[in-house]
Amino acid sequence: MKKIYIPALTIIIFLVTSIIPSQITSLLSVSTAQAEQQAYQDDPKDGLRDCFLSFQEDMINYEKGQLESKENIFDRLQLPEHINTGRAYSYLLKNAKQIFLVVQSLILDYETDIPDAPLDKDTAEITMYTEDQDPVTFELIKNAQGTWIFSAKTIESPEIYALYTRIHDRFLKLTRANMEGETFDINLMSPYKTMIRLRSGVMGRYGLTLDDAAQTLDLSEIEPALREDLGKTLAVRLYRILHFESPLNIEQLSVQPNTETIPVFLVDPGFGVISMHLITDTMGIKSWKFTPKSLEVVRNTYDDYIKSIIDKGNHPFIGKNLTIDVKFDDLIQSRFRYLKKELLGIDIWKFISLFILIILTPIVSWVISWISNGIMNVLRRKSPNNSLAAFTNQRVSRPLTVISIGYLWTSGLLFMITSEDGAAFLLVIMNIIMIIAEVWLATTVILVGAQLVAGSSKSQTGGTVVLVIGQVLKIIVIIIGITKIAGIFGQDSTRVIAALGISGVAIALAGKNTVENIFGTMMIVTTRPFAIGHFIIIEKIEGEVEHVGLRSTTIRTFYNSLVTVPNSHFITSPVDNMSKRDYRLFKTSIGVAYDTPPEKMIAFTEGLREIVMNSSKIDSKRPHIRVNDFGSSSIDIIVYLHLHVSNREEELILREKFILDAINLAKRLEIEFAFPSRTVYMRNEEMPSHQPMGGEQRAASLGREAASLLLKEQKDATENEKD
């Protein structure tokens, strides 16, 4: 059964992941091909229009912080001859901002206000008008590459500068909160600016996206959990309806922020009016946005308007970088409109989508588990020192599966929204679960990465620093997850972080030890007194470091017990790092019996030195092996050896080998090791009598004579050995 199941599942996966998406993509491309042709006139690409469009797009990108757009801006401007190259950049950038502000303030329709480029000329003049019908003339010329650019005459135009000054002063007054009067959002400060932003965001002009288009909508009556995704969809649908059905032209909209004329774009007798209103946000910033009632009209009438537009022979599916739910709806509208029929008050295609989601869920779960398990198995095989043994496959596969299925179903909810309240509730629950899974996955990936880097590090200390950094990153990820969950409920992330900071300070003040432990961790990371795997001694605690955390360090003792030491102790207490020694000193004393002849003792010590000389892990230049002392029951031979080993286990093995070699050597030389003993002599004879030496001076003289004779005998013996 299992052998049949796996191939069948593989075939299903192949169909779902390759054939079906390709068919959908081809259908989408066919259904939108004519829509792109319809939108071509809305996004002209001939030279003069492209000059204005590209210039504005580059300026918007530059203001967003994309500094690389600056070079494109300069390519669209002619440098006056009297400006030297040293100040060319600053001069062109200043004038580019002036031209940009003027163009943004004009009531401009690219199709009518910017004519086709003259084919037989290298110079063109375009005259536009302000809301007060004041003319503004732009001169464009062709550069050496044949590209239309703004001429030096335009850059230094007095009328453009005068209009810029007037507009600039008005913008400062209306968009700066520190000045008296009303404050406006510069991008939504008039009905005209709002409409331009909606169109540019949907059509992908000037670097704007659907997120920018959604900013033109008053989403206050939509559930917070749905605003981000539903706002993009509504922005696209709103612009499509206005583009094909609204009798109001864009040049009829006011550029005045305080206009009393409320723009009415469309009146639907059955559902209401699409219009704008002036709103004020919680920060006191005013902006013109499409009303909630307008969005309700869009949601209720969009399908009917799209059908009407298609019946007229037009193709309404305009827009760029559309979301997946918009693309899917366009596919249904253009190719499978019969699926828009209702069953139990719900579109048939929504039932089909639900069925597809149910089928895809176990398939996606199996595929993700299979891939993640394979990756973890490869990493575990390649990890040094089996550093990933503690990380099971499920620690990666489970959160990854939850995230994948969560994204699948959240995307599906946008397709199948029938009840906004119910969809919002489900979306909130799913988003919270997905954020928890993302945090789980991110922390696991961080810890796995830290273990891999630490395991491959040539330095144990460097590996420990990497593991501590991984712990810090883990906490940062958790904090980010908390702020994201708070954001789901409409809480500002900066306020959440500030609240966490205040709470952290309060906890820290309440627990002084917490602060000390944090500083102890910082000390461990910066000064690196030890690393994981090092053998250390601190406050009579001896053992091997197993884990270094943000609060404490764990040490495995010789008794196999685990001792947790707060990191604050490493600030005030000395740490004896036995693993950082260049060598390890082995000091011992070998006691031989008193009846051992001096010749054998010399042979024994020389034999011990020979053992040391033939060991690669014992420093042969600094061994100290000498007859050292008269013990209570033995003649003591002192042994000082420097062992070149990296850990405690190697040290014990080397010490054991030396001791066993010493025992075998003593056995060969017939030397007996002494042990504590006491010999009792029972003497029946008289005590020996000692001849008097004739006083202390005489005794000293006899001692010197005896020593001289002994040294002379040793010297003669040495000379005889040389001969």
Secondary structure by P-SEA (a helix, b strand, c coil): caaaaaaaaaaaaaaaccaaaaaaaaaaaaaaaaaaaaaccccccccaaaaaaaaaaaaaaaaaccccaaaaaaaaccccccccccaaaaaaaaaaaaaaaaaaacccccccccccccccccbbbbbbbccccbbbbbbbbbccccbbbbcccccccaaaaaaaaaaaaaaaacccccccccccccccccaaaaaaaaaaaaaccccccccccccccccccccccccaaaaaaaaaaaaaaaacccccccccccccccccbbbbccccccbbbbbbbbbbccccbbbbbbcaaaaaaaaacaaaaaaaaaaacccccccccccaaaaaaaaaaccccccccccccccaaaaaaaaaaaaaaaaaaaaaaaaaaaaaaaaaaaccccccccccccccaaaaaaaaaaaaaaaaaaaccccaaaaaaaaaaaaaaaaaaaaaaaaaaaaaaaaaaaaacccaaaaaaaaaaaaaaaaaaaaaaaaaaaaaacccaaaaaaaaaaaaaaaaaacaaaaaaaaaaaaaaacccccccccccccccbbbbcccccccccccccccbbbbbcccccccccccccccccbbbbbbbbbbcccccaaaaaaaaaaaaaaaaaccccccccccccccccccccbbbbbbbbbbcccaaaaaaaaaaaaaaaaaaaaaacbbbbccbbbbbbcccccccccccccaaaaaaaaaaaaaaaaaaaaaaaaaaac
